[in-house]
Amino acid sequence: MKATLPQPRVFEFYFQDVDTLVQVEDGDETVVIRATRHSFSERRKAFFIRQLAAEGFIPHSCQWLSAQAAPSSPGVRWLVDFSWLELPKAALAEARRFMVRLLAGAALLWLALMLAVMLH
């Protein structure tokens, strides 16, 4: 019989006023909150954690824990980390095709302008 470990629940939020993406990962013992920027005050972090608990994204036991809890203790860990962001491969390929066309068109335009200058 294979034992499967429960996968952590992951939620993503965007805060437009501070241009920050936040990923909330609800694990077994610890809730890890990753923000792309250091744009949250301690008060706003505490409010966000309380709101997450009130809406059922994280356990209610985390509602009154500090966002600055020690890394070894269970609770909430707040990290500034953008390594979890990944661009879709299709978007990267489309951007690459666009840039190749743009640079090729600019090179052709430059050559045509240089030719026009040399012929006059």
Stockholm file with secondary structure:
# STOCKHOLM 1.0

chainA/1-120         MKATLPQPRVFEFYFQDVDTLVQVEDGDETVVIRATRHSFSERRKAFFIRQLAAEGFIPHSCQWLSAQAAPSSPGVRWLVDFSWLELPKAALAEARRFMVRLLAGAALLWLALMLAVMLH
#=GR chainA/1-120 SS CCCCCCCCEEEEEEEGGGTEEEEEEECSSEEEEEESSSCCCHHHHHHHHHHHHHTTSSCGGGTTSCTBCCTTSSEEEEEECCTTCCCCHHHHHHHHHHHHHHHHHHHHHHHHHHHHHHHC
#=GC SS_cons         CCCCCCCCEEEEEEEGGGTEEEEEEECSSEEEEEESSSCCCHHHHHHHHHHHHHTTSSCGGGTTSCTBCCTTSSEEEEEECCTTCCCCHHHHHHHHHHHHHHHHHHHHHHHHHHHHHHHC
//
